[in-house]
Amino acid sequence: MTAKLHCFGESGNAYKAALTMTLAGYPWEPVYVDFFGGATRSPAFRKLNDMGEVPVLEDEGRVLSQSGAIMYHVVRKTGKLGGRPGEEEEVLRWVLWDNHKMSSQAGMTRFLMNFLPEDKRPREVITFMQARLSNAYGTLDAHLAGRDWLVGTAPTIADLSCCAYLYYPEPFGFTRADWPDLDRWLGNIAALPGWKHPYDLMPGNPSDRT
Amino acid sequence: MTAKLHCFGESGNAYKAALTMTLAGYPWEPVYVDFFGGATRSPAFRKLNDMGEVPVLEDEGRVLSQSGAIMYHVVRKTGKLGGRPGEEEEVLRWVLWDNHKMSSQAGMTRFLMNFLPEDKRPREVITFMQARLSNAYGTLDAHLAGRDWLVGTAPTIADLSCCAYLYYPEPFGFTRADWPDLDRWLGNIAALPGWKHPYDLMPGNPSDRT
């Protein structure tokens, strides 16, 4: 049975799981979740994942959620993208930082700026979050100076976790040109064989709703 | 050499590391970080941790950061608090969720409401974050219905990660009595042999600055 990923194109968190499986050569197929129609709030979805979030992976009779847990599952299954021996803690460190400081804030800010009606967008929150995100971009950019990858000399799930929201076209305050090392690193990831943009890898994108 | 934890009492993220080491019986000693005096922004601290955050653990000649990475280090060293075989992915799932939805938002909201001067507190941000946190408390409370611990039948780092900000006395919108299962679970953790409140486990607390 091919693994089934419950996802939608706009979710950077789902993209982390989809991209990891794709680059590791792990067979998967998408199950579209109509997030904007309220699907993740339904009792059926809550039964699948009591956190009420995508991504959810159904694989080998088990149900996994949280992008990081799914990425680690794929690392164990394929032996790929987990870092070399001795690098595991550094990989985990960046996956955790991404959850704490990057994707959590970038995903929310992008949602507020693009997927809420204009008259419902909380301006003070958006400005505040953009300042926090600027610190996060700075941390990542500084770490990437002189490096091709976040950990060691090859791509890992640390890269695939931290990059996820940075490829989306909707404006949320991130401009690649402002961060030369981030820009170069995003180019490195996008040059990996099999890489696809989130809207090409998963079903659903903003043009479906216009 | 005893492990050295760079920390301060107000940091729930540092508390996760300190509490895990304490409950696992892993010898450690605190190194006080004067966060409110700007210590984490200093070049010396940035050299220790390029993310500019506590906690940082110095142990066996290595430097670890991110509370989750430190907790996993202690699990590996002691064989304790990591969950039983087969529970590892569920433990990781809650550690990641905590970073994404609980501690990141609770820590920030508590900071804004208590550690900024009154005239600098962004009201719209605080209100917005409290609503998001209410969802997070609800997710945790629902999961804990009929359970003593987040994963399986014994305490793990999943519990120690998610609980960290919920013991602090400074108001940030969390009231234990509103969430009966959370309240019971926080009591379970506090009843573990060796448990200590963050202000009793780490140096520094708000009364130092008044």
Interface residues (C-beta under 8 A of the other chain):
Chain A: D50 M51 G52 L64 S65 Q66 S67 G68 A69 Y72 H73 E89 L92 R93 V95 L96 W97 N99 H100 K101 S103 S104 Q105 P122 R123 E124 V125 F128 T139 A142 H143
Chain B: D50 M51 G52 L64 S65 Q66 S67 G68 A69 Y72 H73 E89 L92 R93 V95 L96 W97 N99 H100 K101 S103 S104 Q105 P122 R123 E124 V125 F128 T139 A142 H143
